[in-house]
Amino acid sequence: MRQILTLVLFSLLTVACAQTENVSDPSWDLSDAEWKERLSDEEYYVLREKGTERAFTGKLWNNKASGTYSCAACKLPLFSSETKFKSGTGWPSFYEPIKKLNVAEEKDYAYGMVRVEVLCARCRGHLGHVFNDGPEPTGLRYCINSVSLVFEEEKP
């Protein structure tokens, strides 16, 4: 019985570790100067200063290729092309992240509104916002800045 319990506990811990792999990494706690060295001016403005790119101007808003969208700052996989949809907003929109643990959410009270900000869970880079007006199955719309993302096309 003890061996079975040990095996079950080990299995649960293995699954838990796999789900948090690459997310909690203190090496991504960089100074502003270090971020400025690593990121372009536009990436720094959006990812570190919580800026927003103009609608319909980002390189990925109309991307239709299959693949994975990762954080432009730390390369953590965030969204799959399988969950991307045309929202008409001018920013890449997804109804679900690859793993819930890969994105963090915080209340955003800027501009006299209450919104939910979406951040990369590893480097805390600003990605965009999430709204409750998306398609099924989640009903969510993760409205993400193109400049916050890098896209890796799926190999055929």
C-alpha positions in Angstrom: 0.0 0.0 0.0 2.9 2.4 0.9 4.4 1.7 -2.6 1.2 2.6 -4.3 0.8 5.8 -2.3 4.4 6.7 -3.1 3.9 6.1 -6.8 0.6 8.2 -6.8 2.3 11.0 -5.0 5.3 10.9 -7.3 3.0 11.0 -10.3 1.1 14.0 -9.0 4.3 15.9 -8.3 5.6 15.1 -11.8 2.4 16.4 -13.4 2.5 19.5 -11.2 6.2 20.2 -12.1 5.5 19.7 -15.8 2.7 22.3 -15.7 4.9 24.9 -14.1 8.0 24.1 -16.1 9.7 27.3 -17.4 7.2 29.6 -15.7 8.7 30.4 -12.3 12.2 31.5 -13.2 13.8 34.3 -11.2 16.5 34.8 -13.9 13.8 36.9 -15.7 13.6 39.5 -12.9 15.7 42.0 -14.9 16.4 45.7 -14.3 14.9 48.4 -16.6 18.4 48.8 -18.1 18.7 45.1 -18.8 15.3 45.0 -20.5 16.2 48.1 -22.6 19.3 46.2 -23.9 17.2 43.1 -24.8 14.1 44.7 -26.3 13.5 47.1 -29.2 12.0 50.5 -28.2 8.5 49.4 -29.3 8.8 46.0 -27.4 10.0 47.9 -24.3 7.1 50.4 -24.5 4.5 47.7 -24.7 6.0 44.9 -22.6 7.6 46.9 -19.8 5.6 50.2 -19.8 2.2 48.6 -20.5 1.8 50.4 -23.8 -0.5 49.5 -26.7 0.3 49.3 -30.4 -2.1 50.9 -32.8 -4.9 48.6 -34.0 -4.4 46.9 -37.4 -0.6 47.8 -37.5 1.0 44.8 -35.7 2.8 42.1 -37.7 0.6 39.3 -36.3 -2.9 40.6 -36.1 -3.9 39.1 -39.4 -1.5 36.1 -39.3 -3.3 32.9 -40.5 -0.4 30.4 -40.4 -0.4 27.5 -38.0 2.0 27.6 -35.1 2.8 28.9 -31.6 2.7 32.5 -30.3 5.3 33.0 -27.5 6.3 35.9 -25.3 8.6 38.3 -27.3 10.7 38.9 -24.1 11.3 35.5 -22.7 9.9 33.1 -25.4 7.5 31.3 -23.0 4.8 29.7 -25.2 1.5 31.5 -24.7 -1.1 30.9 -27.4 -1.7 28.4 -30.2 -2.9 29.4 -33.7 -5.7 26.8 -33.0 -7.3 29.2 -30.5 -6.8 32.4 -32.6 -9.9 34.0 -34.1 -10.8 37.1 -36.1 -12.2 39.5 -33.6 -12.3 42.6 -35.8 -10.4 44.6 -33.2 -7.1 44.9 -35.0 -5.0 42.9 -32.5 -4.4 39.1 -32.4 -7.2 37.5 -30.4 -7.3 34.1 -28.8 -10.0 32.4 -26.8 -7.6 30.4 -24.6 -3.9 30.3 -23.6 -1.7 27.2 -24.2 -1.6 26.7 -20.5 -3.4 28.9 -17.9 -0.3 28.9 -15.8 1.7 30.7 -18.6 -0.4 33.9 -18.4 -1.1 36.0 -15.3 -4.0 38.4 -14.9 -4.2 41.6 -12.9 -6.9 44.2 -12.5 -6.2 47.3 -14.6 -7.8 50.6 -13.6 -6.1 52.8 -16.2 -8.1 55.3 -18.2 -11.1 55.3 -15.9 -12.0 51.7 -16.8 -11.8 48.4 -15.0 -10.2 45.8 -17.3 -8.2 42.6 -16.8 -4.6 42.9 -17.9 -2.8 39.8 -19.3 0.9 39.3 -18.4 3.5 36.7 -19.3 3.7 34.6 -16.1 7.5 34.2 -16.4 8.8 37.7 -17.2 5.7 39.7 -16.2 5.7 41.4 -19.6 2.4 43.2 -20.6 0.6 41.3 -23.3 -2.8 43.0 -23.5 -6.2 42.4 -21.9 -8.8 39.7 -21.6 -12.5 40.3 -22.1 -15.7 38.2 -21.7 -16.9 38.7 -25.2 -15.1 35.9 -27.0 -16.3 32.8 -28.8 -17.1 29.4 -27.4 -15.8 27.2 -25.8 -14.5 29.8 -23.2 -16.3 33.0 -24.1 -13.0 34.8 -23.6 -11.1 37.2 -25.9 -7.5 37.5 -25.1 -6.7 40.7 -27.0 -2.9 40.7 -27.4 -0.4 43.2 -28.8 1.5 41.7 -31.8 4.8 43.3 -30.5 4.4 41.3 -27.3 4.6 38.0 -29.3 6.9 36.1 -31.5 5.4 33.5 -33.8 6.9 30.1 -34.7 5.3 28.5 -37.7 4.4 24.8 -37.4 6.7 22.6 -39.4 4.8 20.5 -42.1 
